[in-house]
Amino acid sequence: MNKRILVILVVLVSLVPLVNAQKDRAGSVVDEVIWVVGDEAILKSEVEVTRIQAAMEGIRWKGDPDCAIPEQLAVQKLFLHQAAIDSIEVTENEVAQATEQRIDYMIQQIGSREKLEEYKKQNLSQIRQSMHDDLRNQMMIQRMKEKLVKDIKVTPAEVRRYFRDLPIDSVPFVPTEVEVQIIAQTPRISIEEINRVKDELREYTERVNSGETSFQTLARLYSEDPGSRRSGGELDYTGRGMLDPAFAAVAFNLTDPKKISKIVESEFGFHIIQLVDKRGDKIKVRHILRKPVVSDSAINKSIAYLDTIADNIRNGVTPAELAPFYTGNFNFEDAATLLSDDKDTRNNRGLMSNRSENGQTSRFQLQDLPSEVARVVDKMEVGQISDPFTMVNNQGKTVCVIAKLKSRTEGHKATITEDFQVMKNIVLEKRREKMLHDWVVKKIQNTYVYVNDNYRNCHFEYEGWVR
């Protein structure tokens, strides 16, 4: 028998109890399988949950939601299946960072942590847990798409031809863009606070070694890594390059799963680590992360320091600590190079960099900036230096910042001379969309698909679902 047919038969047999509508004791339909893609089932309940979430977030569907939502879920399963085949990786640290960024955004939109918990009817820990799998899948899908389109390119001649053939009323509007420079100071954490965190981690180690409790239990109770806490601190098989260098140096030297590492400091905080398994050049470990708390006095001290630096720049006065070797008119660019703690901007004279799949630029639309920075620069004039403010950086640490608005380009209709990169990105995006559309259609043709009779008359975006 053909191997592919055999696999499909096995899948069908395993799903028979689900394809028939599931009923409760009273005979009412509780749930049912409405689609099957490969060996993945889509339940009616999944569609309803997606519909509710979309309504809460103000998302609108093209066409009938009863058709569009299950199709979207089916397409996601196609990309996730291919991502598994191609061994696409997303680390727990990356999921954790994405989770915190999403929660921060939600809190900013709704007003406070308490309002968010009331709205979601969950505490913050439950919200994190409920978001974890969806965010991980979203990141896997995005990386799979990026891999599929990475070799697509367009020439300058193709961009000019596209722009020339555009009807005048179809020329895109380019939103306001800004260039921003920053100087950051990380509030200093006291030795007493660091020792407090280390003592906690030593206590955890002693409790595990004495047999009082397990590493997993302590991780679930006390770890401040939201991405791994729910799984007992466990990080899935990960390569050295995907981990913080200091963390990786200790983790990859562990050989005994019964022993716990020494305390290691990473850019995220302090950890203890336990080996689970090694497989080739990848490692599976558990860890407990604890973050020292930054005191209000330390934050106020950093803000006062940056306030002085800002005044010195405005007045052209060289700070005392630079006076022995600095000559010339003191300016923001030199201050960023010499005094900023932000490694991503320090070597670029404070200029923030906007990285995307289309490349790297110094220009940002306001919604692409960190929200704390966007709120400040939105009200600034070009050349103006802000008062100090606090923000949370990519490592989840509180930092104090002053910003300078280097340039602002007001929103306007695109021109080929001034906005060539914008037009190039538009043409590139259209090519990528077509390539991904064609890939999905081809993938459907080579994948087993079952569609419930109630959905067979839908008007779908992709052809080939119904056979």
Helices and strands as residue ranges (DSSP letters): H 3-19, E 22-23, E 29-31, E 33-37, E 40-43, H 44-56, H 65-85, H 92-110, H 113-120, H 124-149, H 156-164, G 168-170, E 173-174, E 177-185, H 191-209, H 215-222, H 226-229, E 234-239, G 240-242, H 245-251, E 264-266, E 269-279, E 282-290, H 296-315, H 332-339, H 343-346, E 354-356, E 359-361, E 364-365, G 366-368, H 371-377, E 389-392, E 398-409, E 412-413, H 420-445, E 449-451, G 453-455
